[in-house]
Amino acid sequence: MGALANDLQSFRAYHPGELVKEELEYRHISQKSFARKLGLSYTAFNEVLNARRPMSSELALMLEAVLGINADVLVRMQTDYNMTVARKNVTIMERIKRLRQAAAVL
């Protein structure tokens, strides 16, 4: 039996900051000036764009207002990113395996 589309896992986690970064590049908008206009520190904003910091709901709403990217999509992308990274974490997956074995005994 073939794999269902709903069961497929992303090969690479795609952080919503990457999407925003590409959008800014496409529009020829400087990250530094854009961060300043949003009232954010450039360093913090750059960390989101480079997937070193999560996309907050508040930032997603600001980006929706300015760039027109749906905030719900950005927040869902962040959740998907978090789950993909967690599923690739060997330590977490080993712990889950042990929990499943313990639960099977109950």
N, C-alpha and C positions, 0 to 999 in steps of 0.2 A: 504494500500500500504506500502511496506517495505522501510526501509531507504536505500538510495543509499550510496555507499562507499565514494563518494565525499562529502556527507553531514555529515559524522561522525566527531565528535569532540574528540580530545585526552582526555582521562581520566586524565592524568597527563602531565604537560608540561615537555618536555625532552630537556634540554639545551645541546648545542653541546659540552660544556666543560665536561659534564658527559661522553660523548662518548670518548673524548680525554683522560680523566682520566682513564677510563677502559682500553683503548689501552696501556697507559703507564704502568699500573699495569700488564697487560697481557705480556708485553715485559720486565718486571722487570726493568723499567727505573725510576730512582729517579726524582721526580718532581723538586726538588731543582737544581740538576745538569742539567736537561733538560732546565729549565728556564735560567740558567746561560749560557748554550751553545747557546741559542737563543738570548741572550743579553737582557733578560727581568728581571725585579725584580721578585723574588720568590713570594712576597706578591701579586702583580698584577696578575701573572700567576695563582696562587692558587685561587684567587677570580674568575677567569674565569672558572677554573675547578670545582669550587663549586657553580656555577650559581649565583654568587653575582655581576658579571660584564659581560657585553655582549661580545660576540666573534666578534672582528673586522675583516674586510676583510683582513687587513694586516697580522694579526695573522693567519687567515685561510690559506693564501698563504704560510706563513712560515711552518705551520704544513703540508701542502700538500708536500712541498719540502722535509721535513725531514721524515715524517711518511707515506707519500703516501695516505693520506686521502684527497679525492677530496675537494678543497676549496669551490666550488660551493655548495656542499652538506652541509658543515658546515655553510655557510652563509644562506642557505635556512632553515636549522634547527633553526638558531637564529631567523629568521623572523617568523617561525611557533611558536617558543617558545614565542616570543613577543606577537603574536596575541592570543595565548591560554591564556596567563596571562591577557591580556587586556580584553578578553571576560569574564573572571572570576571576574573582578573588578566590584563590585556592583555599585560604584559611576559612573564609566564610562558608564555602561549599562543603568543606570537610566537617565543619560544625553542624551544618544542616543535615548532612548524611548521618551523623551520630544522633541527632535529634529525631530523625525519621526512624532509625533503628530502635531508639528508646520508646518512641510512640507506638511502634508496632507491637511491642511487648505488652503495652497497656491493654 
